[in-house]
Amino acid sequence: MDDLTGPSVTRKALTRRTIVLLALVGLAAGVLSGMFGIGGGTVIVPTLVWLGLSQRQAAATSLAAIVPTAAAAAIGYIVSGHIDWIAAGLLALGVVAGARIGSALLSRLPETVLRWSFVAFLVLVAASQFLFVPQRDSTIALTVPLGIAVVGLGVVTGILSGILGVGGGVVVVPSLSFLFGASDLIARGTSLVMMIPGAATGTFANWRKHLVDLRAGLLIGLPAIVATPLGAWCAEALSPRLNSVLFGVYVTVLLIRSVLVALRPVRKPAAPDEENRSA
């Protein structure tokens, strides 16, 4: 597609190295999605930035890749019965509204703000994984006040999803367990179902703003579909504590890299005339 806001991974002919890298990122995102109930944006966004996209474009393209990833990962949890459908529906209502707000902010916030927002987001995620261990056998007991709170959680998640290019699972999974009493597996399965409409809504809004590199999103999202069953199997095989520690270590590594990226000078977009001369 023609990206009107800056460089695109796939604007020029794709190299074999880039195709392989995007496919590997997709496989990693698929495993993480199935294992932790997330969309994989925490690995997709930094990779796309490293390949040359701006933080804004990377977030938008990541959200597009999350749609098929989350859908595929959710299947395993649906089959095993680890979904709270009422909570997922309430979250989805909030996420759809919040994703539109996040998408609007994505096209307006400065690049530096987006970079450091991603860093702050990873700090919270890492801390939550080391400080809280969910139970394997608990369920969500929703009341009307708690239902309203779940919708509110969805709105916040949708805003973060639209801005940061993540599915929101890293917010929803610990929140459902810590605040609403869900088991680790129910929290993950519910999170995956919830993020599908939110990611789709945000992607459509970003597409209209010409922020999505669709081919890069597909090159990531399609391999992710293949890898999600492995992640779901790991989620059930490993203990809740070990899952939390592994995810916390993973996010800490990403945090260090994201800080280094945030410290780099922001690259100014090329002017149209300059870009045409260099094409």
C-alpha positions in Angstrom: 0.0 0.0 0.0 1.1 3.6 -0.3 1.9 4.9 3.2 1.4 8.6 3.2 3.1 9.2 6.6 6.6 7.8 6.2 8.6 4.7 5.2 7.1 1.3 4.8 8.8 -2.1 5.3 7.2 -3.4 2.1 7.2 -0.3 -0.1 10.2 -1.5 -2.0 11.0 -5.1 -3.0 11.2 -7.4 0.0 14.5 -9.1 0.7 14.6 -12.7 1.7 16.1 -11.6 5.0 13.1 -9.3 5.8 10.6 -11.9 4.8 12.3 -14.5 7.1 12.5 -12.0 9.9 8.9 -11.1 9.7 7.9 -14.7 9.6 10.0 -15.5 12.7 8.5 -12.6 14.5 5.0 -14.0 13.6 5.9 -17.4 15.0 7.2 -15.8 18.2 4.1 -13.7 18.5 1.9 -16.8 18.0 3.6 -18.7 20.8 3.4 -15.7 23.1 -0.3 -15.2 22.2 -1.2 -18.7 22.9 0.9 -18.9 26.1 0.2 -15.6 27.7 -3.1 -14.5 26.2 -1.6 -11.5 24.5 -1.6 -10.3 21.0 2.2 -10.3 20.5 2.6 -6.5 20.1 5.4 -6.4 22.6 7.6 -8.3 20.1 6.1 -7.0 16.8 6.4 -3.3 17.5 10.1 -3.2 18.4 10.9 -5.3 15.4 9.0 -3.1 13.0 10.7 0.0 14.4 14.1 -1.7 13.9 13.1 -2.4 10.3 12.5 1.3 9.7 8.9 2.1 10.5 8.1 4.9 12.9 6.7 4.1 16.3 3.3 5.2 15.0 3.4 3.0 11.9 4.8 0.1 13.8 1.9 0.3 16.4 -0.7 0.5 13.6 0.8 -2.5 11.6 1.2 -4.5 14.8 -2.5 -4.1 15.6 -3.4 -5.4 12.1 -1.2 -8.5 12.7 -2.8 -9.1 16.1 -6.3 -9.7 14.5 -5.5 -13.1 13.0 -3.1 -14.0 15.8 -5.6 -13.5 18.6 -8.3 -15.2 16.7 -6.2 -18.3 16.2 -4.9 -18.4 19.8 -8.5 -18.0 21.1 -9.6 -21.3 19.5 -7.6 -23.5 21.8 -9.0 -21.8 24.9 -12.6 -22.0 23.5 -12.2 -25.7 22.9 -10.9 -26.3 26.4 -13.7 -24.1 27.9 -11.4 -21.4 29.4 -13.5 -18.4 28.4 -15.8 -16.2 30.4 -18.1 -15.1 27.6 -19.9 -12.4 29.6 -16.7 -10.8 30.7 -15.3 -11.0 27.2 -18.4 -9.3 25.8 -18.2 -6.5 28.3 -14.5 -6.0 27.7 -15.1 -5.9 24.0 -17.7 -3.1 24.3 -15.2 -1.0 26.2 -12.3 -2.0 23.9 -14.1 -1.0 20.7 -14.8 2.5 22.2 -11.3 2.9 23.6 -9.6 1.7 20.4 -11.1 4.5 18.5 -9.8 7.0 21.0 -6.4 5.4 21.0 -6.3 5.5 17.2 -7.1 9.2 17.2 -4.3 9.8 19.7 -1.9 7.7 17.7 -2.0 10.1 14.7 -1.6 13.1 17.0 0.9 12.3 19.7 4.6 13.1 19.0 7.0 10.2 18.3 8.9 10.8 21.5 5.7 10.5 23.6 4.8 7.2 21.8 8.2 5.7 22.5 8.3 6.6 26.2 4.7 5.5 26.6 5.7 2.1 25.3 8.6 2.0 27.9 6.2 3.0 30.7 3.8 0.3 29.6 6.5 -2.4 29.7 7.6 -1.3 33.2 4.0 -1.9 34.5 3.7 -5.2 32.7 7.0 -6.5 34.1 6.2 -5.4 37.6 2.8 -7.1 37.5 4.3 -10.4 36.4 6.8 -10.6 39.3 4.4 -9.3 42.0 1.3 -11.3 41.4 0.7 -15.0 40.8 -2.9 -16.0 39.6 -4.7 -19.1 40.8 -5.5 -22.0 38.4 -9.0 -22.9 39.7 -10.7 -19.5 40.3 -13.6 -18.0 38.3 -15.1 -14.6 37.8 -18.2 -13.8 39.9 -19.6 -10.8 38.1 -22.1 -8.4 39.7 -23.5 -5.2 38.2 -20.8 -2.9 39.7 -18.1 -5.3 38.7 -19.6 -5.5 35.2 -19.4 -1.8 34.8 -15.8 -1.9 36.1 -15.0 -4.6 33.4 -16.3 -2.2 30.7 -14.1 0.5 32.1 -11.1 -1.8 32.0 -12.0 -2.5 28.4 -12.0 1.3 27.5 -8.6 1.8 29.1 -7.3 -1.3 27.3 -8.6 -0.1 24.0 -6.9 3.3 24.4 -3.6 1.6 25.1 -4.1 -0.8 22.3 -4.7 2.0 19.8 -1.7 4.0 21.0 0.9 1.2 21.6 -0.1 -1.3 19.0 -0.6 -4.1 21.5 -3.7 -6.3 21.8 -4.2 -5.3 25.4 -3.8 -8.8 26.9 -0.9 -7.6 29.1 -3.3 -5.3 30.8 -6.4 -7.5 30.8 -4.9 -10.8 31.9 -3.4 -9.6 35.2 -6.3 -7.3 35.8 -8.9 -10.1 35.4 -6.9 -12.3 37.8 -6.0 -9.7 40.4 -9.1 -7.5 40.4 -11.9 -10.0 39.3 -10.6 -13.4 40.5 -10.2 -15.2 37.2 -7.9 -18.2 36.9 -4.8 -17.7 34.8 -6.2 -19.7 31.9 -9.7 -18.1 32.0 -8.0 -14.7 32.1 -5.9 -15.5 29.0 -8.7 -17.0 27.0 -11.1 -14.2 27.8 -8.4 -11.7 26.9 -7.9 -13.2 23.5 -11.6 -13.2 22.6 -11.8 -9.6 23.9 -9.0 -8.2 21.8 -10.3 -9.4 18.4 -13.0 -6.7 17.9 -10.8 -4.1 19.5 -7.8 -4.8 17.3 -10.1 -5.0 14.2 -11.7 -1.6 15.0 -8.3 0.1 15.7 -6.9 -1.4 12.5 -9.7 -0.1 10.4 -9.3 3.4 11.8 -5.5 3.3 11.3 -6.0 2.0 7.7 -8.1 5.0 6.9 -5.3 7.2 8.1 -2.8 5.3 5.9 -0.8 4.1 8.9 -0.9 0.4 8.3 1.7 -1.6 6.3 -0.7 -4.4 5.4 1.7 -6.7 3.7 4.1 -6.6 6.7 1.1 -7.3 9.0 0.1 -10.3 7.0 3.7 -11.6 6.8 3.6 -11.6 10.6 0.0 -12.6 11.3 -0.2 -15.7 9.0 2.8 -17.5 10.6 1.5 -16.6 14.0 -1.6 -18.6 13.3 0.5 -21.7 13.0 2.4 -21.2 16.2 -0.5 -20.4 18.6 -1.4 -24.0 19.5 2.1 -24.5 20.8 1.7 -21.5 23.1 -1.6 -22.7 24.4 -0.2 -26.1 25.2 2.7 -24.5 27.1 0.1 -22.4 29.1 -1.6 -25.5 30.4 1.6 -27.5 30.9 3.4 -24.9 33.0 2.5 -23.7 36.5 0.9 -20.2 36.9 4.1 -19.0 38.8 6.5 -20.2 36.1 4.4 -18.6 33.4 4.4 -15.3 35.3 8.2 -15.4 35.8 8.9 -16.3 32.2 6.7 -13.5 30.9 8.3 -11.1 33.4 11.8 -11.9 32.2 10.7 -11.6 28.5 9.2 -8.2 29.1 12.3 -7.0 31.0 14.5 -7.8 28.0 12.1 -5.9 25.8 12.1 -3.0 28.3 15.8 -2.6 28.1 15.7 -2.6 24.3 12.8 -0.1 24.2 14.7 2.3 26.5 17.6 2.3 24.1 15.3 2.9 21.2 13.5 5.8 23.0 16.9 7.5 23.7 17.7 7.6 20.0 17.0 10.9 18.1 13.6 11.0 16.3 14.0 10.7 12.6 12.2 13.4 10.7 10.0 12.2 7.8 11.3 13.0 4.4 9.6 15.7 2.4 7.6 14.5 -0.6 10.0 16.1 -3.2 13.1 14.7 -1.4 11.5 11.2 -1.2 10.6 11.2 -4.9 14.2 12.2 -5.7 15.6 9.3 -3.7 13.1 6.7 -5.0 
